[in-house]
Amino acid sequence: MKNVTNRESTDVQLLAAIIGAGSGIESGQQAAMRLLHCFGSLRSLLHANNNDLLACRGIGRARLSALRALPELARRYFEESLPSGEAIRSPADTESFLKARMQHLDHELFCCLYLDNRHRVLRFDELFRGTIDGTSVYPREVVKEALSVNAAAVILAHNHPSGVAEPSQADERITRRIKSALELVDIRLLDHLIVGDGAATSLASRGLL
């Protein structure tokens, strides 16, 4: 029999609390364990399509709505960690915010977080959208938007739908190009974060800026 880790046990308990009590022959925890076994992980379960979820025993419209609400609630929770007009409190807040916004996507998205000279959030923009193979990023657009909000600093971010948060050579090249373009108008590039499956890599921490 498979050994259950503490993380898996907690996932079962949390999911059971969301989907509620089971049927007369199945407890809420048993239903949660069955669903997690069927989909392989909590993440896969929450991102499954409606038809696959409804095909599972014990999932009706009410439970489907509850499962669909969870990722959106998480995104909104972490969005509030970086409210407009407030200073960034820690790199961890920025990472949590970006993971909540981007790690679930099946396409590549390139985003910019614009800050004032006290590192208060001015705006978060989703600038370029691509496919799983990549996206076209234009430094002039990053500079134009930064100037439009009078930003003093910028944090770049994009996701890797593959789930691997390692920067590619192309990521490093576009980072250098954008940094050079921003320096021409006296705007600092603070970081570029690569968001993967449950993790984010900082190019600044790697010494790649």
Residue frames as a rotation matrix with the C-alpha (Angstrom) as fourth column:
MET 1
0.577 0.817 0.000 0.00
0.817 -0.577 0.000 0.00
0.000 0.000 -1.000 0.00
LYS 2
0.026 -0.571 0.821 1.29
0.490 -0.708 -0.508 3.43
0.871 0.415 0.261 -0.85
ASN 3
-0.339 -0.218 -0.915 2.68
0.918 -0.288 -0.271 5.48
-0.204 -0.932 0.298 2.04
VAL 4
0.569 0.617 0.543 0.81
0.681 -0.724 0.109 8.77
0.461 0.308 -0.832 2.44
THR 5
-0.572 -0.813 0.112 2.99
0.644 -0.529 -0.553 11.83
0.508 -0.244 0.826 3.00
ASN 6
-0.462 0.357 -0.812 2.07
0.636 -0.504 -0.584 14.65
-0.618 -0.786 0.005 5.36
ARG 7
-0.822 0.129 -0.555 1.44
-0.403 -0.820 0.407 16.89
-0.402 0.558 0.726 2.34
GLU 8
-0.752 0.566 -0.338 -0.90
-0.057 0.456 0.888 14.36
0.657 0.687 -0.310 0.73
SER 9
-0.455 0.578 -0.678 -2.74
0.882 0.399 -0.252 13.88
0.125 -0.712 -0.691 4.03
THR 10
-0.574 0.199 -0.794 -3.21
0.230 -0.892 -0.390 17.64
-0.786 -0.406 0.466 4.35
ASP 11
-0.892 0.246 -0.380 -4.44
-0.447 -0.350 0.823 17.86
0.070 0.904 0.422 0.74
VAL 12
-0.601 0.688 -0.406 -7.05
0.480 0.717 0.505 15.20
0.639 0.109 -0.762 1.52
GLN 13
-0.383 0.442 -0.811 -8.22
0.856 -0.160 -0.491 17.05
-0.347 -0.883 -0.317 4.61
LEU 14
-0.713 0.075 -0.698 -8.45
-0.151 -0.987 0.048 20.40
-0.685 0.139 0.715 2.83
LEU 15
-0.857 0.391 -0.337 -10.28
-0.336 0.072 0.939 18.93
0.391 0.918 0.070 -0.14
ALA 16
-0.533 0.676 -0.508 -12.69
0.744 0.661 0.099 17.08
0.403 -0.325 -0.856 2.13
ALA 17
-0.480 0.329 -0.813 -13.50
0.531 -0.628 -0.568 20.35
-0.698 -0.705 0.127 3.89
ILE 18
-0.783 0.140 -0.606 -14.30
-0.477 -0.761 0.440 21.97
-0.399 0.633 0.663 0.54
ILE 19
-0.713 0.502 -0.489 -16.41
-0.311 0.398 0.863 19.23
0.628 0.768 -0.128 -1.03
GLY 20
-0.069 0.741 0.668 -18.25
-0.985 -0.158 0.074 18.50
0.160 -0.653 0.740 2.19
ALA 21
-0.183 0.072 0.980 -19.57
-0.563 0.810 -0.165 15.23
-0.806 -0.582 -0.108 3.58
GLY 22
-0.929 -0.184 -0.321 -19.68
-0.369 0.535 0.761 12.20
0.031 0.825 -0.565 1.33
SER 23
-0.081 0.917 -0.391 -22.61
-0.608 0.265 0.749 9.98
0.790 0.299 0.536 0.52
GLY 24
0.683 0.452 0.574 -24.04
-0.728 0.361 0.582 7.43
0.056 -0.816 0.576 2.95
ILE 25
0.937 -0.338 0.083 -21.39
0.332 0.940 0.085 4.89
-0.106 -0.052 0.993 1.93
GLU 26
0.094 -0.936 0.340 -18.45
0.858 -0.097 -0.505 7.24
0.505 0.339 0.793 1.48
SER 27
0.400 -0.021 -0.916 -17.05
0.699 -0.640 0.320 9.86
-0.593 -0.768 -0.241 3.86
GLY 28
0.970 -0.069 -0.232 -15.80
-0.173 -0.868 -0.466 13.24
-0.170 0.493 -0.854 2.70
GLN 29
0.142 -0.989 0.037 -12.19
-0.734 -0.080 0.675 12.14
-0.665 -0.123 -0.737 3.26
GLN 30
-0.155 -0.143 0.978 -12.74
0.350 0.918 0.190 8.96
-0.924 0.371 -0.092 1.26
ALA 31
0.781 0.487 0.391 -14.23
0.548 -0.234 -0.803 10.99
-0.300 0.841 -0.449 -1.59
ALA 32
0.775 -0.549 -0.311 -11.29
-0.565 -0.824 0.048 13.41
-0.283 0.139 -0.949 -1.44
MET 33
-0.140 -0.860 0.491 -8.76
-0.398 0.503 0.768 10.56
-0.907 -0.088 -0.413 -1.52
ARG 34
0.163 0.288 0.944 -10.53
0.658 0.681 -0.322 8.99
-0.735 0.673 -0.079 -4.50
LEU 35
0.969 0.243 0.037 -10.51
0.197 -0.676 -0.710 12.27
-0.148 0.696 -0.703 -6.45
LEU 36
0.471 -0.866 -0.169 -6.83
-0.763 -0.496 0.414 12.95
-0.442 -0.066 -0.894 -5.72
HIS 37
-0.222 -0.516 0.827 -5.94
-0.005 0.849 0.529 9.40
-0.975 0.113 -0.191 -6.75
CYS 38
0.509 0.533 0.676 -7.98
0.660 0.263 -0.704 9.77
-0.553 0.804 -0.218 -9.95
PHE 39
0.982 -0.050 0.180 -6.33
0.081 -0.756 -0.650 13.04
0.169 0.653 -0.739 -11.04
GLY 40
0.353 -0.925 -0.141 -2.89
0.694 0.360 -0.623 12.47
0.627 0.123 0.769 -9.51
SER 41
-0.738 -0.578 -0.349 -2.56
0.666 -0.539 -0.516 15.74
0.110 -0.613 0.782 -7.58
LEU 42
0.003 0.717 -0.697 -4.54
0.651 -0.530 -0.543 18.63
-0.759 -0.452 -0.468 -6.16
ARG 43
-0.470 -0.259 -0.844 -3.25
-0.348 -0.824 0.447 20.89
-0.811 0.504 0.297 -8.93
SER 44
-0.993 0.088 -0.077 -4.36
-0.033 0.420 0.907 18.51
0.112 0.903 -0.415 -11.68
LEU 45
-0.414 0.893 -0.178 -7.75
0.898 0.369 -0.239 18.13
-0.148 -0.259 -0.955 -10.02
LEU 46
0.035 0.441 -0.897 -8.34
0.379 -0.836 -0.397 21.88
-0.925 -0.326 -0.196 -9.79
HIS 47
-0.392 -0.245 -0.887 -7.30
-0.620 -0.642 0.451 22.42
-0.680 0.726 0.100 -13.41
ALA 48
-0.781 0.209 0.589 -9.24
0.462 0.828 0.319 19.51
-0.421 0.521 -0.743 -14.90
ASN 49
-0.857 0.514 0.041 -11.97
-0.315 -0.585 0.748 20.39
0.408 0.628 0.663 -17.39
ASN 50
-0.342 0.811 0.475 -15.61
-0.918 -0.180 -0.354 20.38
-0.202 -0.557 0.806 -16.36
ASN 51
0.457 0.568 -0.684 -16.53
-0.738 0.671 0.064 17.23
0.495 0.476 0.727 -18.28
ASP 52
-0.260 -0.642 -0.721 -13.76
-0.017 0.749 -0.662 15.19
0.965 -0.160 -0.206 -16.64
LEU 53
-0.918 -0.060 0.393 -14.79
-0.376 -0.189 -0.907 16.40
0.129 -0.980 0.151 -13.20
LEU 54
-0.084 0.983 0.163 -18.48
-0.982 -0.054 -0.183 15.75
-0.171 -0.176 0.969 -13.73
ALA 55
0.259 0.122 -0.958 -17.66
-0.524 0.851 -0.033 12.23
0.811 0.511 0.284 -14.96
CYS 56
-0.780 -0.593 -0.199 -16.30
-0.125 0.460 -0.879 11.40
0.613 -0.661 -0.433 -11.50
ARG 57
0.066 0.796 -0.602 -18.63
0.638 0.430 0.638 9.76
0.767 -0.427 -0.479 -9.01
GLY 58
0.131 0.088 -0.988 -19.67
0.967 -0.230 0.107 12.22
-0.218 -0.969 -0.115 -6.34
ILE 59
-0.812 -0.393 -0.430 -19.04
0.287 -0.912 0.291 15.40
-0.507 0.113 0.854 -8.34
GLY 60
0.181 0.899 0.399 -22.18
0.971 -0.099 -0.217 17.34
-0.156 0.426 -0.891 -9.16
ARG 61
0.314 -0.005 0.949 -22.76
0.539 -0.822 -0.183 20.95
0.782 0.569 -0.255 -10.09
ALA 62
0.968 0.087 0.234 -22.42
-0.131 -0.621 0.773 22.25
0.212 -0.779 -0.590 -6.52
ARG 63
0.585 -0.808 0.069 -19.07
0.340 0.322 0.884 20.54
-0.736 -0.494 0.463 -5.91
LEU 64
0.141 -0.505 0.852 -17.90
0.981 -0.041 -0.187 21.53
0.130 0.862 0.490 -9.38
SER 65
0.653 0.169 0.739 -18.61
0.199 -0.979 0.048 25.19
0.731 0.116 -0.673 -8.56
ALA 66
0.945 -0.318 0.071 -16.70
-0.143 -0.209 0.967 24.88
-0.293 -0.925 -0.243 -5.28
LEU 67
0.313 -0.867 0.388 -13.67
0.713 0.484 0.507 23.35
-0.627 0.118 0.770 -7.01
ARG 68
0.214 -0.181 0.960 -13.74
0.856 -0.438 -0.274 25.98
0.470 0.881 0.061 -9.74
ALA 69
0.889 0.213 0.405 -13.81
0.035 -0.915 0.403 28.79
0.456 -0.344 -0.821 -7.16
LEU 70
0.775 -0.571 -0.272 -10.66
0.464 0.221 0.858 27.66
-0.430 -0.791 0.436 -5.33
PRO 71
-0.144 -0.906 0.397 -7.97
0.987 -0.103 0.122 28.76
-0.069 0.410 0.910 -7.84
GLU 72
0.088 0.240 0.967 -9.71
0.454 -0.874 0.176 32.09
0.887 0.423 -0.186 -8.36
LEU 73
0.968 0.251 0.001 -9.87
0.097 -0.377 0.921 32.70
0.232 -0.891 -0.390 -4.60
ALA 74
0.419 -0.890 -0.180 -6.16
0.761 0.236 0.604 31.91
-0.495 -0.390 0.776 -4.33
ARG 75
-0.240 -0.509 0.827 -5.32
0.884 -0.466 -0.030 34.33
0.401 0.724 0.562 -7.15
ARG 76
0.442 0.483 0.756 -7.35
0.167 -0.872 0.459 37.11
0.881 -0.077 -0.467 -5.56
TYR 77
0.925 -0.155 -0.346 -5.81
0.355 0.029 0.935 36.45
-0.135 -0.988 0.082 -2.16
PHE 78
0.055 -0.998 -0.027 -2.26
0.875 0.035 0.483 36.82
-0.481 -0.050 0.875 -3.49
GLU 79
-0.020 0.007 1.000 -3.20
0.716 -0.698 0.019 39.81
0.698 0.716 0.009 -5.66
GLU 80
0.855 0.425 0.299 -4.03
0.096 -0.695 0.712 41.62
0.510 -0.580 -0.635 -2.43
SER 81
0.537 -0.749 -0.388 -0.47
0.725 0.174 0.667 41.01
-0.432 -0.639 0.636 -1.24
LEU 82
-0.672 -0.735 0.090 0.63
0.670 -0.552 0.496 43.63
-0.315 0.394 0.864 -3.81
PRO 83
0.426 0.904 -0.031 -2.12
0.813 -0.398 -0.425 46.28
-0.396 0.156 -0.905 -3.80
SER 84
0.112 -0.328 0.938 -1.64
0.729 -0.614 -0.302 49.31
0.675 0.717 0.171 -6.00
GLY 85
0.509 0.039 0.860 -0.07
-0.247 -0.950 0.190 52.21
0.824 -0.309 -0.474 -4.12
GLU 86
0.903 -0.216 0.371 1.62
-0.336 0.183 0.924 50.10
-0.268 -0.959 0.093 -1.44
ALA 87
0.057 -0.973 -0.225 5.31
-0.996 -0.041 -0.073 49.30
0.062 0.228 -0.972 -1.23
ILE 88
0.442 -0.042 -0.896 6.52
-0.189 0.972 -0.139 45.78
0.877 0.231 0.422 -1.87
ARG 89
0.771 -0.067 0.634 7.14
-0.637 -0.049 0.769 44.28
-0.020 -0.997 -0.080 1.56
SER 90
0.007 -0.770 0.638 9.36
-0.440 0.571 0.694 41.38
-0.898 -0.285 -0.335 0.54
PRO 91
-0.633 -0.287 -0.719 10.56
-0.774 0.253 0.580 39.38
0.016 0.924 -0.383 -2.47
ALA 92
-0.930 0.311 0.196 8.44
0.259 0.933 -0.250 36.50
-0.260 -0.182 -0.948 -1.14
ASP 93
-0.070 0.942 -0.329 5.26
0.058 -0.325 -0.944 38.59
-0.996 -0.085 -0.032 -1.56
THR 94
-0.048 -0.025 -0.999 6.21
-0.903 -0.426 0.054 39.34
-0.427 0.904 -0.002 -5.16
GLU 95
-0.892 -0.351 -0.285 6.93
-0.440 0.820 0.365 35.67
0.106 0.451 -0.886 -5.87
SER 96
-0.693 0.691 0.206 3.64
0.388 0.598 -0.701 34.52
-0.607 -0.406 -0.683 -4.29
PHE 97
0.085 0.718 -0.690 1.70
-0.332 -0.633 -0.700 37.11
-0.939 0.289 0.184 -6.26
LEU 98
-0.227 -0.258 -0.939 3.30
-0.962 -0.090 0.257 36.14
-0.150 0.962 -0.228 -9.57
LYS 99
-0.993 -0.112 0.021 2.90
-0.110 0.989 0.098 32.39
-0.032 0.095 -0.995 -8.98
ALA 100
-0.389 0.919 0.065 -0.78
0.307 0.196 -0.931 32.87
-0.869 -0.342 -0.358 -8.19
ARG 101
0.236 0.485 -0.842 -1.26
-0.556 -0.643 -0.527 34.87
-0.797 0.593 0.118 -11.37
MET 102
0.170 -0.348 -0.922 0.81
-0.985 -0.090 -0.147 32.78
-0.032 0.933 -0.358 -13.75
GLN 103
-0.671 -0.666 0.326 1.75
-0.652 0.739 0.167 29.24
-0.352 -0.100 -0.930 -12.74
HIS 104
-0.137 0.706 0.695 -1.58
0.051 0.705 -0.707 27.69
-0.989 -0.061 -0.133 -13.78
LEU 105
0.404 0.378 -0.833 -1.46
-0.693 -0.468 -0.549 28.98
-0.598 0.799 0.073 -17.38
ASP 106
0.393 -0.244 0.886 -1.00
0.468 0.883 0.036 26.65
-0.791 0.401 0.462 -20.34
HIS 107
0.648 -0.264 0.715 0.35
0.617 -0.368 -0.695 29.48
0.447 0.891 -0.076 -22.51
GLU 108
-0.347 -0.862 -0.369 3.30
0.936 -0.299 -0.184 31.78
0.048 -0.409 0.911 -22.00
LEU 109
0.765 0.582 0.276 2.58
0.529 -0.812 0.245 35.22
0.367 -0.042 -0.929 -20.58
PHE 110
-0.407 -0.913 0.027 5.06
0.801 -0.370 -0.471 38.07
0.440 -0.170 0.882 -20.18
CYS 111
0.678 0.730 -0.082 4.21
0.634 -0.525 0.568 40.60
0.372 -0.437 -0.819 -17.46
CYS 112
-0.448 -0.779 0.438 5.61
0.371 -0.608 -0.702 43.78
0.813 -0.152 0.562 -15.93
LEU 113
0.482 0.470 -0.739 5.26
0.875 -0.211 0.437 45.14
0.050 -0.857 -0.513 -12.43
TYR 114
-0.024 -0.437 0.899 5.82
0.395 -0.830 -0.393 48.92
0.918 0.346 0.192 -12.45
LEU 115
0.318 0.015 -0.948 7.06
0.948 -0.028 0.318 50.62
-0.022 -1.000 -0.023 -9.26
ASP 116
0.882 -0.080 0.464 7.75
-0.031 -0.993 -0.111 54.16
0.470 0.084 -0.879 -8.12
ASN 117
0.035 -0.988 0.153 11.00
-0.334 -0.156 -0.930 55.30
0.942 -0.019 -0.336 -6.48
ARG 118
-0.291 -0.071 0.954 9.82
-0.954 0.092 -0.284 53.92
-0.068 -0.993 -0.095 -3.11
HIS 119
-0.958 -0.095 -0.271 8.98
-0.173 0.945 0.278 50.57
0.229 0.314 -0.921 -4.71
ARG 120
-0.363 0.922 0.138 5.26
-0.276 0.034 -0.960 51.18
-0.890 -0.387 0.242 -4.37
VAL 121
-0.541 0.203 0.816 3.17
0.691 0.661 0.294 49.33
-0.480 0.723 -0.498 -6.92
LEU 122
-0.653 0.311 -0.691 1.93
-0.498 -0.863 0.082 51.53
-0.570 0.398 0.718 -9.74
ARG 123
0.415 0.788 -0.454 0.52
-0.887 0.239 -0.395 48.89
-0.203 0.567 0.799 -12.08
PHE 124
-0.407 -0.439 0.801 0.73
-0.137 0.896 0.422 45.26
-0.903 0.062 -0.425 -13.11
ASP 125
0.237 0.444 -0.864 0.47
-0.898 -0.239 -0.369 44.66
-0.370 0.864 0.342 -16.86
GLU 126
0.161 -0.142 0.977 0.14
0.319 0.944 0.084 41.49
-0.934 0.298 0.197 -18.91
LEU 127
-0.027 -0.281 -0.959 2.01
-0.589 -0.771 0.243 42.72
-0.808 0.572 -0.145 -21.95
PHE 128
-0.320 -0.209 -0.924 2.65
-0.924 0.283 0.256 39.78
0.208 0.936 -0.283 -24.24
ARG 129
0.301 0.502 0.811 0.78
-0.576 0.774 -0.265 36.51
-0.760 -0.387 0.522 -24.61
GLY 130
-0.391 -0.527 -0.755 2.14
-0.918 0.283 0.278 33.53
0.067 0.801 -0.595 -26.49
THR 131
0.624 0.504 -0.597 1.84
-0.496 0.846 0.197 29.82
0.604 0.173 0.778 -26.92
ILE 132
0.943 -0.284 0.173 3.52
0.030 0.593 0.805 26.97
-0.331 -0.754 0.568 -25.10
ASP 133
0.474 -0.792 0.385 6.49
0.865 0.336 -0.373 27.47
0.166 0.510 0.844 -27.45
GLY 134
-0.569 -0.732 -0.375 7.18
0.785 -0.619 0.018 31.09
-0.245 -0.284 0.927 -26.53
THR 135
0.649 0.748 -0.141 6.16
0.686 -0.655 -0.318 34.67
-0.330 0.109 -0.938 -27.06
SER 136
-0.055 -0.622 0.781 7.48
0.767 -0.527 -0.366 37.77
0.639 0.579 0.506 -28.80
VAL 137
0.462 0.104 -0.881 8.61
0.783 -0.513 0.350 40.46
-0.416 -0.852 -0.319 -26.39
TYR 138
0.279 -0.298 0.913 9.28
0.648 -0.643 -0.408 44.04
0.708 0.706 0.014 -27.50
PRO 139
-0.414 -0.533 -0.738 11.48
0.909 -0.285 -0.304 46.16
-0.048 -0.797 0.603 -25.19
ARG 140
-0.897 0.057 0.438 10.04
0.063 -0.965 0.255 49.40
0.437 0.256 0.862 -26.61
GLU 141
0.090 0.996 -0.006 6.58
0.031 0.004 1.000 48.41
0.995 -0.090 -0.030 -25.34
VAL 142
0.242 -0.092 -0.966 7.95
0.932 0.300 0.205 47.79
0.271 -0.949 0.159 -21.84
VAL 143
-0.767 -0.601 -0.226 9.62
0.637 -0.757 -0.150 51.21
-0.081 -0.259 0.962 -21.89
LYS 144
-0.645 0.575 0.503 6.52
-0.036 -0.680 0.732 52.95
0.764 0.454 0.459 -23.27
GLU 145
0.397 0.848 -0.351 4.27
0.330 0.225 0.917 51.55
0.856 -0.480 -0.190 -20.55
ALA 146
-0.026 -0.488 -0.873 6.83
0.999 0.020 -0.041 52.31
0.038 -0.873 0.487 -17.85
LEU 147
-0.931 -0.330 0.158 7.00
0.340 -0.940 0.037 55.94
0.136 0.089 0.987 -18.97
SER 148
-0.321 0.891 0.320 3.20
0.040 -0.325 0.945 56.19
0.946 0.316 0.069 -19.14
VAL 149
0.701 0.563 -0.439 2.92
0.437 0.147 0.887 55.47
0.564 -0.813 -0.143 -15.40
ASN 150
0.472 -0.613 0.634 6.09
-0.616 -0.743 -0.260 57.41
0.631 -0.268 -0.728 -14.49
ALA 151
0.968 -0.113 -0.223 7.74
0.219 0.814 0.538 54.26
0.120 -0.570 0.813 -13.14
ALA 152
0.464 -0.869 0.171 11.16
-0.884 -0.445 0.140 54.41
-0.046 -0.216 -0.975 -11.51
ALA 153
-0.665 -0.661 0.348 11.68
-0.650 0.741 0.168 50.65
-0.369 -0.114 -0.922 -11.50
VAL 154
0.304 0.714 -0.631 10.35
-0.905 0.424 0.043 47.52
0.298 0.558 0.774 -13.18
ILE 155
-0.443 -0.335 0.831 10.12
-0.492 0.866 0.088 43.84
-0.750 -0.370 -0.549 -12.31
LEU 156
-0.235 0.306 -0.922 9.67
-0.911 0.260 0.319 41.49
0.338 0.916 0.218 -15.26
ALA 157
-0.413 0.101 0.905 8.03
-0.451 0.841 -0.300 38.09
-0.791 -0.532 -0.302 -15.05
HIS 158
0.005 0.543 -0.839 6.96
-0.951 0.262 0.164 35.34
0.309 0.797 0.518 -17.37
ASN 159
0.358 0.241 0.902 5.88
-0.626 0.779 0.040 31.75
-0.693 -0.579 0.430 -16.95
HIS 160
-0.709 -0.482 -0.514 7.14
-0.699 0.575 0.425 28.51
0.091 0.661 -0.745 -18.43
PRO 161
0.336 0.941 -0.021 4.11
-0.934 0.336 0.124 26.31
0.124 -0.022 0.992 -19.17
SER 162
0.074 -0.401 -0.913 6.46
-0.212 0.888 -0.407 23.32
0.975 0.223 -0.019 -19.10
GLY 163
0.935 0.312 -0.168 6.64
0.112 0.190 0.975 23.86
0.336 -0.931 0.143 -15.35
VAL 164
0.227 -0.939 -0.260 10.45
0.972 0.236 -0.004 24.21
0.065 -0.251 0.966 -15.36
ALA 165
0.936 0.245 -0.252 11.45
0.299 -0.933 0.202 27.55
-0.186 -0.264 -0.946 -13.85
GLU 166
0.010 -0.999 -0.054 14.99
0.644 -0.035 0.764 27.62
-0.765 -0.042 0.643 -15.24
PRO 167
0.495 0.133 -0.859 15.85
-0.387 -0.851 -0.354 30.66
-0.778 0.508 -0.370 -17.41
SER 168
0.636 -0.262 0.726 16.78
0.713 0.560 -0.423 29.91
-0.296 0.786 0.543 -21.01
GLN 169
-0.528 -0.849 0.009 19.44
0.747 -0.460 0.480 31.71
-0.404 0.260 0.877 -23.04
ALA 170
-0.351 0.504 0.789 16.61
0.591 -0.534 0.604 33.55
0.726 0.679 -0.110 -24.81
ASP 171
0.712 0.599 -0.366 15.28
0.642 -0.345 0.685 34.69
0.284 -0.723 -0.630 -21.40
GLU 172
0.145 -0.755 -0.640 18.70
0.731 -0.354 0.583 36.05
-0.666 -0.552 0.501 -20.52
ARG 173
-0.697 -0.430 0.574 19.03
0.716 -0.464 0.522 37.86
0.042 0.775 0.631 -23.86
ILE 174
0.053 0.783 0.620 15.65
0.547 -0.542 0.638 39.58
0.836 0.305 -0.457 -23.68
THR 175
0.693 0.130 -0.709 16.36
0.711 -0.287 0.642 40.58
-0.120 -0.949 -0.291 -20.07
ARG 176
-0.312 -0.896 -0.316 19.59
0.728 -0.439 0.526 42.29
-0.610 -0.065 0.790 -21.11
ARG 177
-0.622 0.132 0.772 17.82
0.635 -0.491 0.596 44.05
0.458 0.861 0.222 -24.00
ILE 178
0.473 0.870 0.138 15.03
0.568 -0.421 0.707 45.35
0.673 -0.256 -0.694 -21.79
LYS 179
0.456 -0.379 -0.805 17.48
0.768 -0.288 0.572 46.43
-0.449 -0.879 0.160 -19.09
SER 180
-0.638 -0.757 0.139 19.49
0.705 -0.502 0.501 48.41
-0.310 0.418 0.854 -21.65
ALA 181
-0.334 0.607 0.721 16.34
0.567 -0.482 0.668 50.01
0.753 0.632 -0.183 -23.07
LEU 182
0.696 0.628 -0.348 15.12
0.633 -0.309 0.710 51.02
0.338 -0.714 -0.613 -19.60
GLU 183
0.058 -0.767 -0.639 18.51
0.843 -0.305 0.443 52.46
-0.535 -0.564 0.629 -18.66
LEU 184
-0.610 -0.271 0.745 18.23
0.717 -0.588 0.374 54.88
0.337 0.762 0.553 -21.58
VAL 185
0.043 0.711 0.702 15.29
0.017 -0.703 0.711 56.55
0.999 -0.019 -0.042 -19.81
ASP 186
-0.679 -0.481 0.555 16.76
-0.493 -0.262 -0.830 56.16
0.545 -0.837 -0.060 -16.29
ILE 187
0.503 0.800 0.327 14.45
-0.839 0.362 0.407 53.35
0.207 -0.479 0.853 -15.15
ARG 188
-0.518 -0.761 0.390 15.92
-0.844 0.530 -0.085 50.46
-0.142 -0.373 -0.917 -13.14
LEU 189
0.302 0.511 -0.805 15.24
-0.480 0.811 0.335 46.82
0.824 0.285 0.490 -13.85
LEU 190
0.113 -0.206 0.972 15.08
-0.992 0.037 0.123 45.16
-0.062 -0.978 -0.200 -10.43
ASP 191
-0.532 -0.235 0.814 14.49
-0.329 0.943 0.057 41.56
-0.780 -0.237 -0.579 -11.42
HIS 192
-0.146 0.540 -0.829 13.10
-0.905 0.265 0.332 39.09
0.399 0.799 0.451 -13.93
LEU 193
-0.400 0.092 0.912 11.28
-0.626 0.699 -0.345 36.12
-0.669 -0.709 -0.222 -12.43
ILE 194
-0.584 0.203 -0.786 10.63
-0.569 0.588 0.575 32.87
0.579 0.783 -0.228 -14.28
VAL 195
-0.163 0.646 0.746 7.49
-0.903 0.207 -0.377 31.18
-0.398 -0.735 0.549 -12.93
GLY 196
-0.725 -0.078 -0.684 7.19
-0.411 0.846 0.339 27.41
0.553 0.527 -0.646 -13.16
ASP 197
0.231 0.824 -0.517 5.11
-0.004 0.532 0.847 24.76
0.973 -0.194 0.126 -11.45
GLY 198
0.863 0.221 -0.454 5.13
0.432 0.141 0.891 25.81
0.261 -0.965 0.026 -7.81
ALA 199
0.148 -0.880 -0.452 8.46
0.784 -0.174 0.596 27.63
-0.603 -0.442 0.664 -8.06
ALA 200
0.984 0.045 0.170 9.94
0.141 -0.780 -0.610 30.86
0.105 0.624 -0.774 -9.38
THR 201
0.175 -0.984 -0.039 13.54
0.968 0.164 0.192 31.66
-0.183 -0.072 0.981 -10.32
SER 202
0.860 0.035 -0.510 15.01
0.071 -0.996 0.052 35.14
-0.506 -0.081 -0.859 -9.89
LEU 203
0.622 -0.671 0.402 17.52
0.599 0.078 -0.797 36.20
0.504 0.737 0.450 -12.52
ALA 204
0.525 -0.422 0.739 18.76
-0.540 -0.837 -0.095 38.89
0.658 -0.349 -0.667 -10.12
SER 205
0.690 -0.236 0.684 19.59
-0.583 0.379 0.719 36.25
-0.429 -0.895 0.124 -7.51
ARG 206
0.743 -0.433 0.511 21.50
0.570 0.809 -0.142 34.32
-0.352 0.397 0.848 -10.19
GLY 207
-0.056 -0.790 -0.610 23.57
0.131 -0.612 0.780 37.40
-0.990 -0.036 0.137 -11.03
LEU 208
-0.379 -0.036 0.925 22.09
0.871 0.323 0.370 37.54
-0.312 0.946 -0.091 -14.55
LEU 209
0.783 0.621 0.040 20.95
0.603 -0.741 -0.294 41.19
-0.153 0.254 -0.955 -14.57
